[in-house]
Amino acid sequence: MTSSISGFRCRFLFVFCILFSALVSVQAQQAKPKATPPPVSGQDPDSITTFIRRVRLPITVVDKKGQFVSGLSQSDFLVSEDKLPQKIETFSDDLGQVSQLYVAVLMDTSPSTAGKLKFEQESAMNFIQTVVRPRKDRVLFATFDHEIVLKQDFTDKLDLLDRAVFGVKKLGTQTALYDAIWQFCDEKLRSVSGRRVLVVITDGEDTYSRADLREAIDIAQRTETTIFAISTKAGLAGAVPGVQMGQVHDKADSNLVKLAEETGGMAFFTGDMLALEKSFNRINKELRAQYLVTYKPSNDRYDGSFRRIEVKLANGRDGLKVRTKHGYKAISDSVRP
């Protein structure tokens, strides 16, 4: 009899333990807080970020002669996403006066640039001196070859930038162009508040990146970064046929064009320093003449699809060309407004 009771007690305790464990597990699951996304690599976890609910479009408008067109209003722009009209929420035409620029200048120091280092350095500093407004805009300078090295973080001090640019002495063994673009868009540009611009001074060849061209374009579009590409292929020997003449030289040139155009920028192909300075002046004027449009996508799902953006001018404004980024991938992301 005693043995039977003991066996019953053991079975009872066994069942009780199973039920108690199941109850604790259910309560733990109910009480478990929702997971929060991890901080972006290289970003201060305490920095202020916001999930993208709006799309921001820096827009450039030029006439048949390539001159920038000013004086347009919100009603002049028609924005569509995947061919569906979008409602413009905010509009600004005074970016050159009030908007702060954050510019990442990336210089190619791979073997293919041998003999052009001085040309690249002068190009980089001329660009910085032409475009950057002291005490307002910020610039970082980095090099890329088989390694990606930040030489000077964001600053408005030209002496620090000059020291960083002309302090480059050695070349690397490979070219990681797309990785460099990915790293600085992801780790630096996404966390600043202002207009984001990335300038690559390179011959366009990539021999070492884990990222590819499409991924480099994707991260630039998602972080609202405009890319300008400056080819060093000709050095100081002469001009390389480029997009401004309606043609490109090879696949590397074509990739630079695609990289720039799909993010709303331009690619420049010239080895003549005077022509290069004109290119810098053009970039400077463009950044001061842009319009900024924001809209909330009518399709607000983050399904990973690519959303094609198209901006047109209303009122039959013939002969004017509009340039902005071509689209973005709809994934949940964080970027400063």
Secondary structure, 3 states (H helix, E strand, C coil): CHHHHHHHHHHHHHHHHHHHHHHHHHHHHHHCCCCCCCCCCCCCCCCCCEECCCEEEEEEEECCCCCECCCCCHHHEEEEECCEEECEEEEECCHHHHCCEEEEEEEECCHHHCCCHHHHHHHHHHHHHHHCCCCCCEEEEEEECCCEEEEEEEECCHHHHHHHHHCCCCCCCCCCHHHHHHHHHHHCHHHCCCEEEEEEEECCCCCCCCCCHHHHHHHHHHCCEEEEEEECCCCCCCCCCCHHHCCCCCHHHHHHHHHHHCECCCEEECCCHHHHHHHHHHHHHHHHHCEEEEECCCCCCCCCCEEEEEEEECCCCCCCEEECECEEECCCCEECC
